[in-house]
Amino acid sequence: MKWLTKNKAILFVVMIIIIFVAGLLDIKYKGLFYQVLPDSIQSYLANFFH
């Protein structure tokens, strides 16, 4: 537990990066988050990633 208290900032940055990459992959492969978005945003993102 001492390691966790010393490296909270590093752990926080790693978690943010993982969430960001997961969001990009969700949009790229049209996952659940992508399907919840309005149609206009979906079409913009589909054009952006193709």
Predicted model as a PDB file, atoms N, CA, C, CB and O in Angstrom, pLDDT in the B-factor column:
MODEL        1                                                                  
ATOM      1  N   MET A   1       0.805  -1.205   0.000  1.00 69.00           N  
ATOM      2  CA  MET A   1       0.000   0.000   0.000  1.00 69.00           C  
ATOM      3  C   MET A   1       0.848   1.269   0.000  1.00 69.00           C  
ATOM      4  CB  MET A   1      -0.916  -0.001   1.190  1.00 69.00           C  
ATOM      5  O   MET A   1       0.375   2.324  -0.421  1.00 69.00           O  
ATOM      6  N   LYS A   2       2.083   1.182   0.462  1.00 77.00           N  
ATOM      7  CA  LYS A   2       2.940   2.370   0.460  1.00 77.00           C  
ATOM      8  C   LYS A   2       3.243   2.811  -0.964  1.00 77.00           C  
ATOM      9  CB  LYS A   2       4.249   2.096   1.219  1.00 77.00           C  
ATOM     10  O   LYS A   2       3.340   4.007  -1.237  1.00 77.00           O  
ATOM     11  N   TRP A   3       3.395   1.836  -1.888  1.00 72.00           N  
ATOM     12  CA  TRP A   3       3.659   2.175  -3.276  1.00 72.00           C  
ATOM     13  C   TRP A   3       2.492   2.961  -3.861  1.00 72.00           C  
ATOM     14  CB  TRP A   3       3.921   0.909  -4.100  1.00 72.00           C  
ATOM     15  O   TRP A   3       2.699   3.908  -4.620  1.00 72.00           O  
ATOM     16  N   LEU A   4       1.273   2.578  -3.514  1.00 72.00           N  
ATOM     17  CA  LEU A   4       0.086   3.246  -4.036  1.00 72.00           C  
ATOM     18  C   LEU A   4       0.002   4.690  -3.551  1.00 72.00           C  
ATOM     19  CB  LEU A   4      -1.170   2.484  -3.630  1.00 72.00           C  
ATOM     20  O   LEU A   4      -0.349   5.578  -4.328  1.00 72.00           O  
ATOM     21  N   THR A   5       0.309   4.932  -2.312  1.00 76.00           N  
ATOM     22  CA  THR A   5       0.231   6.290  -1.800  1.00 76.00           C  
ATOM     23  C   THR A   5       1.317   7.176  -2.390  1.00 76.00           C  
ATOM     24  CB  THR A   5       0.331   6.284  -0.290  1.00 76.00           C  
ATOM     25  O   THR A   5       1.107   8.379  -2.543  1.00 76.00           O  
ATOM     26  N   LYS A   6       2.467   6.613  -2.722  1.00 79.00           N  
ATOM     27  CA  LYS A   6       3.549   7.400  -3.298  1.00 79.00           C  
ATOM     28  C   LYS A   6       3.312   7.730  -4.764  1.00 79.00           C  
ATOM     29  CB  LYS A   6       4.853   6.664  -3.148  1.00 79.00           C  
ATOM     30  O   LYS A   6       3.753   8.780  -5.233  1.00 79.00           O  
ATOM     31  N   ASN A   7       2.629   6.864  -5.494  1.00 87.00           N  
ATOM     32  CA  ASN A   7       2.511   7.011  -6.936  1.00 87.00           C  
ATOM     33  C   ASN A   7       1.073   7.244  -7.401  1.00 87.00           C  
ATOM     34  CB  ASN A   7       3.064   5.792  -7.611  1.00 87.00           C  
ATOM     35  O   ASN A   7       0.669   6.721  -8.439  1.00 87.00           O  
ATOM     36  N   LYS A   8       0.313   8.009  -6.660  1.00 89.00           N  
ATOM     37  CA  LYS A   8      -1.069   8.279  -7.048  1.00 89.00           C  
ATOM     38  C   LYS A   8      -1.144   9.055  -8.357  1.00 89.00           C  
ATOM     39  CB  LYS A   8      -1.784   9.050  -5.948  1.00 89.00           C  
ATOM     40  O   LYS A   8      -2.029   8.792  -9.171  1.00 89.00           O  
ATOM     41  N   ALA A   9      -0.256   9.986  -8.575  1.00 87.00           N  
ATOM     42  CA  ALA A   9      -0.280  10.796  -9.793  1.00 87.00           C  
ATOM     43  C   ALA A   9       0.000   9.942 -11.023  1.00 87.00           C  
ATOM     44  CB  ALA A   9       0.742  11.933  -9.699  1.00 87.00           C  
ATOM     45  O   ALA A   9      -0.661  10.097 -12.050  1.00 87.00           O  
ATOM     46  N   ILE A  10       0.959   9.057 -10.928  1.00 90.00           N  
ATOM     47  CA  ILE A  10       1.284   8.183 -12.055  1.00 90.00           C  
ATOM     48  C   ILE A  10       0.111   7.253 -12.356  1.00 90.00           C  
ATOM     49  CB  ILE A  10       2.560   7.362 -11.759  1.00 90.00           C  
ATOM     50  O   ILE A  10      -0.241   7.049 -13.518  1.00 90.00           O  
ATOM     51  N   LEU A  11      -0.480   6.700 -11.330  1.00 89.00           N  
ATOM     52  CA  LEU A  11      -1.628   5.821 -11.502  1.00 89.00           C  
ATOM     53  C   LEU A  11      -2.801   6.569 -12.127  1.00 89.00           C  
ATOM     54  CB  LEU A  11      -2.042   5.219 -10.160  1.00 89.00           C  
ATOM     55  O   LEU A  11      -3.501   6.026 -12.982  1.00 89.00           O  
ATOM     56  N   PHE A  12      -3.016   7.806 -11.707  1.00 92.00           N  
ATOM     57  CA  PHE A  12      -4.092   8.623 -12.258  1.00 92.00           C  
ATOM     58  C   PHE A  12      -3.866   8.896 -13.743  1.00 92.00           C  
ATOM     59  CB  PHE A  12      -4.205   9.944 -11.491  1.00 92.00           C  
ATOM     60  O   PHE A  12      -4.808   8.799 -14.530  1.00 92.00           O  
ATOM     61  N   VAL A  13      -2.666   9.226 -14.136  1.00 93.00           N  
ATOM     62  CA  VAL A  13      -2.355   9.491 -15.543  1.00 93.00           C  
ATOM     63  C   VAL A  13      -2.547   8.234 -16.380  1.00 93.00           C  
ATOM     64  CB  VAL A  13      -0.913  10.012 -15.691  1.00 93.00           C  
ATOM     65  O   VAL A  13      -3.094   8.303 -17.481  1.00 93.00           O  
ATOM     66  N   VAL A  14      -2.106   7.090 -15.874  1.00 94.00           N  
ATOM     67  CA  VAL A  14      -2.274   5.828 -16.598  1.00 94.00           C  
ATOM     68  C   VAL A  14      -3.760   5.513 -16.787  1.00 94.00           C  
ATOM     69  CB  VAL A  14      -1.572   4.672 -15.845  1.00 94.00           C  
ATOM     70  O   VAL A  14      -4.166   5.073 -17.863  1.00 94.00           O  
ATOM     71  N   MET A  15      -4.562   5.732 -15.764  1.00 96.00           N  
ATOM     72  CA  MET A  15      -6.004   5.479 -15.870  1.00 96.00           C  
ATOM     73  C   MET A  15      -6.659   6.400 -16.894  1.00 96.00           C  
ATOM     74  CB  MET A  15      -6.677   5.658 -14.506  1.00 96.00           C  
ATOM     75  O   MET A  15      -7.524   5.958 -17.651  1.00 96.00           O  
ATOM     76  N   ILE A  16      -6.264   7.667 -16.932  1.00 98.00           N  
ATOM     77  CA  ILE A  16      -6.815   8.616 -17.899  1.00 98.00           C  
ATOM     78  C   ILE A  16      -6.453   8.178 -19.318  1.00 98.00           C  
ATOM     79  CB  ILE A  16      -6.291  10.051 -17.623  1.00 98.00           C  
ATOM     80  O   ILE A  16      -7.295   8.238 -20.215  1.00 98.00           O  
ATOM     81  N   ILE A  17      -5.231   7.745 -19.527  1.00 98.00           N  
ATOM     82  CA  ILE A  17      -4.796   7.293 -20.857  1.00 98.00           C  
ATOM     83  C   ILE A  17      -5.593   6.058 -21.282  1.00 98.00           C  
ATOM     84  CB  ILE A  17      -3.275   6.979 -20.859  1.00 98.00           C  
ATOM     85  O   ILE A  17      -6.014   5.960 -22.435  1.00 98.00           O  
ATOM     86  N   ILE A  18      -5.798   5.129 -20.371  1.00 98.00           N  
ATOM     87  CA  ILE A  18      -6.559   3.917 -20.689  1.00 98.00           C  
ATOM     88  C   ILE A  18      -7.994   4.266 -21.060  1.00 98.00           C  
ATOM     89  CB  ILE A  18      -6.541   2.937 -19.501  1.00 98.00           C  
ATOM     90  O   ILE A  18      -8.536   3.711 -22.016  1.00 98.00           O  
ATOM     91  N   ILE A  19      -8.617   5.177 -20.317  1.00 97.00           N  
ATOM     92  CA  ILE A  19      -9.998   5.583 -20.609  1.00 97.00           C  
ATOM     93  C   ILE A  19     -10.073   6.298 -21.958  1.00 97.00           C  
ATOM     94  CB  ILE A  19     -10.544   6.500 -19.487  1.00 97.00           C  
ATOM     95  O   ILE A  19     -11.014   6.083 -22.721  1.00 97.00           O  
ATOM     96  N   PHE A  20      -9.099   7.134 -22.251  1.00 97.00           N  
ATOM     97  CA  PHE A  20      -9.070   7.856 -23.530  1.00 97.00           C  
ATOM     98  C   PHE A  20      -8.944   6.888 -24.704  1.00 97.00           C  
ATOM     99  CB  PHE A  20      -7.907   8.865 -23.551  1.00 97.00           C  
ATOM    100  O   PHE A  20      -9.661   7.017 -25.697  1.00 97.00           O  
ATOM    101  N   VAL A  21      -8.037   5.924 -24.595  1.00 97.00           N  
ATOM    102  CA  VAL A  21      -7.848   4.945 -25.658  1.00 97.00           C  
ATOM    103  C   VAL A  21      -9.103   4.081 -25.817  1.00 97.00           C  
ATOM    104  CB  VAL A  21      -6.617   4.061 -25.365  1.00 97.00           C  
ATOM    105  O   VAL A  21      -9.504   3.769 -26.939  1.00 97.00           O  
ATOM    106  N   ALA A  22      -9.717   3.699 -24.707  1.00 96.00           N  
ATOM    107  CA  ALA A  22     -10.945   2.899 -24.779  1.00 96.00           C  
ATOM    108  C   ALA A  22     -12.056   3.681 -25.471  1.00 96.00           C  
ATOM    109  CB  ALA A  22     -11.397   2.471 -23.369  1.00 96.00           C  
ATOM    110  O   ALA A  22     -12.828   3.103 -26.236  1.00 96.00           O  
ATOM    111  N   GLY A  23     -12.148   4.976 -25.218  1.00 93.00           N  
ATOM    112  CA  GLY A  23     -13.143   5.806 -25.885  1.00 93.00           C  
ATOM    113  C   GLY A  23     -12.903   5.903 -27.376  1.00 93.00           C  
ATOM    114  O   GLY A  23     -13.845   5.823 -28.165  1.00 93.00           O  
ATOM    115  N   LEU A  24     -11.647   6.074 -27.772  1.00 92.00           N  
ATOM    116  CA  LEU A  24     -11.327   6.124 -29.199  1.00 92.00           C  
ATOM    117  C   LEU A  24     -11.639   4.804 -29.894  1.00 92.00           C  
ATOM    118  CB  LEU A  24      -9.857   6.477 -29.397  1.00 92.00           C  
ATOM    119  O   LEU A  24     -12.169   4.794 -31.005  1.00 92.00           O  
ATOM    120  N   LEU A  25     -11.313   3.700 -29.248  1.00 93.00           N  
ATOM    121  CA  LEU A  25     -11.611   2.399 -29.832  1.00 93.00           C  
ATOM    122  C   LEU A  25     -13.109   2.154 -29.919  1.00 93.00           C  
ATOM    123  CB  LEU A  25     -10.952   1.298 -29.023  1.00 93.00           C  
ATOM    124  O   LEU A  25     -13.584   1.533 -30.871  1.00 93.00           O  
ATOM    125  N   ASP A  26     -13.854   2.633 -28.937  1.00 93.00           N  
ATOM    126  CA  ASP A  26     -15.315   2.500 -28.958  1.00 93.00           C  
ATOM    127  C   ASP A  26     -15.892   3.245 -30.149  1.00 93.00           C  
ATOM    128  CB  ASP A  26     -15.934   3.028 -27.648  1.00 93.00           C  
ATOM    129  O   ASP A  26     -16.778   2.731 -30.832  1.00 93.00           O  
ATOM    130  N   ILE A  27     -15.406   4.436 -30.400  1.00 90.00           N  
ATOM    131  CA  ILE A  27     -15.905   5.226 -31.523  1.00 90.00           C  
ATOM    132  C   ILE A  27     -15.487   4.582 -32.841  1.00 90.00           C  
ATOM    133  CB  ILE A  27     -15.386   6.680 -31.442  1.00 90.00           C  
ATOM    134  O   ILE A  27     -16.286   4.498 -33.773  1.00 90.00           O  
ATOM    135  N   LYS A  28     -14.241   4.127 -32.920  1.00 89.00           N  
ATOM    136  CA  LYS A  28     -13.744   3.532 -34.164  1.00 89.00           C  
ATOM    137  C   LYS A  28     -14.526   2.275 -34.538  1.00 89.00           C  
ATOM    138  CB  LYS A  28     -12.259   3.198 -34.033  1.00 89.00           C  
ATOM    139  O   LYS A  28     -14.855   2.079 -35.708  1.00 89.00           O  
ATOM    140  N   TYR A  29     -14.826   1.425 -33.560  1.00 91.00           N  
ATOM    141  CA  TYR A  29     -15.517   0.172 -33.836  1.00 91.00           C  
ATOM    142  C   TYR A  29     -17.016   0.241 -33.562  1.00 91.00           C  
ATOM    143  CB  TYR A  29     -14.910  -0.928 -33.020  1.00 91.00           C  
ATOM    144  O   TYR A  29     -17.685  -0.790 -33.492  1.00 91.00           O  
ATOM    145  N   LYS A  30     -17.543   1.455 -33.406  1.00 90.00           N  
ATOM    146  CA  LYS A  30     -18.976   1.715 -33.256  1.00 90.00           C  
ATOM    147  C   LYS A  30     -19.581   0.905 -32.108  1.00 90.00           C  
ATOM    148  CB  LYS A  30     -19.707   1.395 -34.561  1.00 90.00           C  
ATOM    149  O   LYS A  30     -20.519   0.128 -32.290  1.00 90.00           O  
ATOM    150  N   GLY A  31     -19.020   1.112 -30.942  1.00 92.00           N  
ATOM    151  CA  GLY A  31     -19.470   0.405 -29.750  1.00 92.00           C  
ATOM    152  C   GLY A  31     -20.657   1.078 -29.095  1.00 92.00           C  
ATOM    153  O   GLY A  31     -21.373   1.852 -29.729  1.00 92.00           O  
ATOM    154  N   LEU A  32     -20.859   0.782 -27.840  1.00 93.00           N  
ATOM    155  CA  LEU A  32     -22.028   1.242 -27.101  1.00 93.00           C  
ATOM    156  C   LEU A  32     -22.085   2.761 -26.988  1.00 93.00           C  
ATOM    157  CB  LEU A  32     -22.037   0.630 -25.722  1.00 93.00           C  
ATOM    158  O   LEU A  32     -23.142   3.348 -27.219  1.00 93.00           O  
ATOM    159  N   PHE A  33     -20.989   3.408 -26.643  1.00 91.00           N  
ATOM    160  CA  PHE A  33     -20.976   4.864 -26.515  1.00 91.00           C  
ATOM    161  C   PHE A  33     -21.293   5.531 -27.847  1.00 91.00           C  
ATOM    162  CB  PHE A  33     -19.616   5.345 -25.997  1.00 91.00           C  
ATOM    163  O   PHE A  33     -22.011   6.530 -27.892  1.00 91.00           O  
ATOM    164  N   TYR A  34     -20.760   4.981 -28.920  1.00 92.00           N  
ATOM    165  CA  TYR A  34     -21.004   5.520 -30.261  1.00 92.00           C  
ATOM    166  C   TYR A  34     -22.487   5.426 -30.618  1.00 92.00           C  
ATOM    167  CB  TYR A  34     -20.156   4.769 -31.308  1.00 92.00           C  
ATOM    168  O   TYR A  34     -23.044   6.357 -31.199  1.00 92.00           O  
ATOM    169  N   GLN A  35     -23.118   4.328 -30.280  1.00 93.00           N  
ATOM    170  CA  GLN A  35     -24.518   4.121 -30.626  1.00 93.00           C  
ATOM    171  C   GLN A  35     -25.453   5.046 -29.856  1.00 93.00           C  
ATOM    172  CB  GLN A  35     -24.900   2.687 -30.371  1.00 93.00           C  
ATOM    173  O   GLN A  35     -26.565   5.311 -30.313  1.00 93.00           O  
ATOM    174  N   VAL A  36     -25.028   5.538 -28.703  1.00 95.00           N  
ATOM    175  CA  VAL A  36     -25.850   6.432 -27.899  1.00 95.00           C  
ATOM    176  C   VAL A  36     -25.824   7.859 -28.453  1.00 95.00           C  
ATOM    177  CB  VAL A  36     -25.374   6.421 -26.445  1.00 95.00           C  
ATOM    178  O   VAL A  36     -26.729   8.648 -28.184  1.00 95.00           O  
ATOM    179  N   LEU A  37     -24.790   8.186 -29.223  1.00 93.00           N  
ATOM    180  CA  LEU A  37     -24.654   9.539 -29.759  1.00 93.00           C  
ATOM    181  C   LEU A  37     -25.735   9.835 -30.795  1.00 93.00           C  
ATOM    182  CB  LEU A  37     -23.269   9.728 -30.379  1.00 93.00           C  
ATOM    183  O   LEU A  37     -26.246   8.916 -31.435  1.00 93.00           O  
ATOM    184  N   PRO A  38     -26.090  11.113 -30.966  1.00 95.00           N  
ATOM    185  CA  PRO A  38     -27.063  11.486 -32.014  1.00 95.00           C  
ATOM    186  C   PRO A  38     -26.530  11.149 -33.410  1.00 95.00           C  
ATOM    187  CB  PRO A  38     -27.393  12.997 -31.929  1.00 95.00           C  
ATOM    188  O   PRO A  38     -25.323  11.025 -33.616  1.00 95.00           O  
ATOM    189  N   ASP A  39     -27.450  11.006 -34.358  1.00 95.00           N  
ATOM    190  CA  ASP A  39     -27.079  10.597 -35.718  1.00 95.00           C  
ATOM    191  C   ASP A  39     -26.130  11.579 -36.386  1.00 95.00           C  
ATOM    192  CB  ASP A  39     -28.319  10.444 -36.568  1.00 95.00           C  
ATOM    193  O   ASP A  39     -25.234  11.167 -37.124  1.00 95.00           O  
ATOM    194  N   SER A  40     -26.311  12.861 -36.141  1.00 94.00           N  
ATOM    195  CA  SER A  40     -25.447  13.851 -36.782  1.00 94.00           C  
ATOM    196  C   SER A  40     -23.998  13.694 -36.317  1.00 94.00           C  
ATOM    197  CB  SER A  40     -25.950  15.274 -36.482  1.00 94.00           C  
ATOM    198  O   SER A  40     -23.075  13.806 -37.123  1.00 94.00           O  
ATOM    199  N   ILE A  41     -23.800  13.442 -35.052  1.00 93.00           N  
ATOM    200  CA  ILE A  41     -22.445  13.247 -34.522  1.00 93.00           C  
ATOM    201  C   ILE A  41     -21.881  11.914 -35.009  1.00 93.00           C  
ATOM    202  CB  ILE A  41     -22.448  13.298 -32.967  1.00 93.00           C  
ATOM    203  O   ILE A  41     -20.689  11.818 -35.304  1.00 93.00           O  
ATOM    204  N   GLN A  42     -22.723  10.889 -35.097  1.00 92.00           N  
ATOM    205  CA  GLN A  42     -22.271   9.603 -35.607  1.00 92.00           C  
ATOM    206  C   GLN A  42     -21.771   9.729 -37.043  1.00 92.00           C  
ATOM    207  CB  GLN A  42     -23.397   8.574 -35.528  1.00 92.00           C  
ATOM    208  O   GLN A  42     -20.733   9.165 -37.388  1.00 92.00           O  
ATOM    209  N   SER A  43     -22.492  10.457 -37.874  1.00 92.00           N  
ATOM    210  CA  SER A  43     -22.066  10.593 -39.264  1.00 92.00           C  
ATOM    211  C   SER A  43     -20.764  11.397 -39.359  1.00 92.00           C  
ATOM    212  CB  SER A  43     -23.172  11.268 -40.098  1.00 92.00           C  
ATOM    213  O   SER A  43     -19.901  11.088 -40.181  1.00 92.00           O  
ATOM    214  N   TYR A  44     -20.622  12.428 -38.517  1.00 92.00           N  
ATOM    215  CA  TYR A  44     -19.372  13.203 -38.500  1.00 92.00           C  
ATOM    216  C   TYR A  44     -18.199  12.314 -38.088  1.00 92.00           C  
ATOM    217  CB  TYR A  44     -19.491  14.411 -37.536  1.00 92.00           C  
ATOM    218  O   TYR A  44     -17.147  12.344 -38.726  1.00 92.00           O  
ATOM    219  N   LEU A  45     -18.371  11.532 -37.036  1.00 88.00           N  
ATOM    220  CA  LEU A  45     -17.298  10.660 -36.566  1.00 88.00           C  
ATOM    221  C   LEU A  45     -16.995   9.561 -37.565  1.00 88.00           C  
ATOM    222  CB  LEU A  45     -17.662  10.050 -35.226  1.00 88.00           C  
ATOM    223  O   LEU A  45     -15.835   9.178 -37.721  1.00 88.00           O  
ATOM    224  N   ALA A  46     -18.005   9.046 -38.244  1.00 86.00           N  
ATOM    225  CA  ALA A  46     -17.784   7.999 -39.246  1.00 86.00           C  
ATOM    226  C   ALA A  46     -16.940   8.565 -40.391  1.00 86.00           C  
ATOM    227  CB  ALA A  46     -19.144   7.445 -39.785  1.00 86.00           C  
ATOM    228  O   ALA A  46     -16.049   7.883 -40.898  1.00 86.00           O  
ATOM    229  N   ASN A  47     -17.213   9.803 -40.799  1.00 89.00           N  
ATOM    230  CA  ASN A  47     -16.407  10.423 -41.843  1.00 89.00           C  
ATOM    231  C   ASN A  47     -15.003  10.748 -41.356  1.00 89.00           C  
ATOM    232  CB  ASN A  47     -17.081  11.681 -42.345  1.00 89.00           C  
ATOM    233  O   ASN A  47     -14.044  10.654 -42.122  1.00 89.00           O  
ATOM    234  N   PHE A  48     -14.877  11.121 -40.115  1.00 85.00           N  
ATOM    235  CA  PHE A  48     -13.581  11.483 -39.538  1.00 85.00           C  
ATOM    236  C   PHE A  48     -12.647  10.279 -39.460  1.00 85.00           C  
ATOM    237  CB  PHE A  48     -13.773  12.082 -38.145  1.00 85.00           C  
ATOM    238  O   PHE A  48     -11.453  10.407 -39.734  1.00 85.00           O  
ATOM    239  N   PHE A  49     -13.176   9.108 -39.089  1.00 79.00           N  
ATOM    240  CA  PHE A  49     -12.341   7.923 -38.904  1.00 79.00           C  
ATOM    241  C   PHE A  49     -12.148   7.122 -40.183  1.00 79.00           C  
ATOM    242  CB  PHE A  49     -12.941   7.039 -37.851  1.00 79.00           C  
ATOM    243  O   PHE A  49     -11.362   6.175 -40.194  1.00 79.00           O  
ATOM    244  N   HIS A  50     -12.840   7.473 -41.260  1.00 76.00           N  
ATOM    245  CA  HIS A  50     -12.641   6.749 -42.522  1.00 76.00           C  
ATOM    246  C   HIS A  50     -11.788   7.545 -43.405  1.00 76.00           C  
ATOM    247  CB  HIS A  50     -13.946   6.431 -43.213  1.00 76.00           C  
ATOM    248  O   HIS A  50     -11.491   7.123 -44.523  1.00 76.00           O  
TER     249      HIS A  50                                                      
ENDMDL                                                                          
END                                                                             
